[in-house]
Amino acid sequence: MKEEIEFDFDEILDKFRSGKKLTGIGGLLEPLIKQLTEAALEAEVESHIANDGL
């Protein structure tokens, strides 16, 4: 089961304007970066599995 992360741009922008950092541990973009990294790794694994079946 995949975890869906809801990314509210307006909320992130408000928090950024109030001084919260964008990157790093606890940064505003951390959940989005995590989701993108996991999706890329999953696609890479699926590609390798598909190519091995040829």
C-alpha positions as CSV (number, residue, x, y, z in Angstrom):
1,M,0.0,0.0,0.0
2,K,1.4,3.4,-1.0
3,E,1.3,6.3,1.3
4,E,-0.1,9.4,-0.4
5,I,1.3,12.7,0.8
6,E,-0.9,15.7,0.3
7,F,1.3,18.7,-0.7
8,D,-0.5,22.0,0.0
9,F,1.6,24.6,-1.8
10,D,-0.1,27.5,0.0
11,E,0.5,26.0,3.4
12,I,4.1,25.4,2.5
13,L,4.6,28.9,1.2
14,D,3.1,30.4,4.4
15,K,5.4,28.3,6.6
16,F,8.4,29.3,4.4
17,R,7.5,33.0,4.8
18,S,7.3,32.5,8.6
19,G,10.9,31.3,8.6
20,K,10.8,27.5,8.3
21,K,13.5,26.0,6.2
22,L,12.7,24.3,2.8
23,T,15.3,21.6,2.7
24,G,17.1,19.3,5.2
25,I,15.8,17.2,8.0
26,G,12.4,18.6,9.0
27,G,12.3,20.9,6.0
28,L,9.1,21.8,4.2
29,L,10.1,19.9,1.1
30,E,11.2,16.7,2.9
31,P,7.9,14.8,2.4
32,L,7.7,15.7,-1.3
33,I,11.4,14.8,-1.9
34,K,10.8,11.4,-0.1
35,Q,7.8,10.7,-2.2
36,L,9.6,11.6,-5.5
37,T,12.6,9.5,-4.5
38,E,10.5,6.4,-3.7
39,A,8.6,6.7,-6.9
40,A,11.8,7.0,-8.9
41,L,13.3,3.9,-7.2
42,E,10.1,1.9,-7.7
43,A,10.1,2.8,-11.4
44,E,13.7,1.8,-11.7
45,V,13.1,-1.6,-10.0
46,E,10.1,-2.2,-12.2
47,S,12.1,-1.4,-15.3
48,H,14.8,-3.9,-14.3
49,I,12.2,-6.6,-13.6
50,A,10.5,-6.0,-17.0
51,N,13.9,-6.1,-18.8
52,D,14.8,-9.4,-17.1
53,G,11.7,-11.0,-18.4
54,L,12.6,-10.4,-22.0
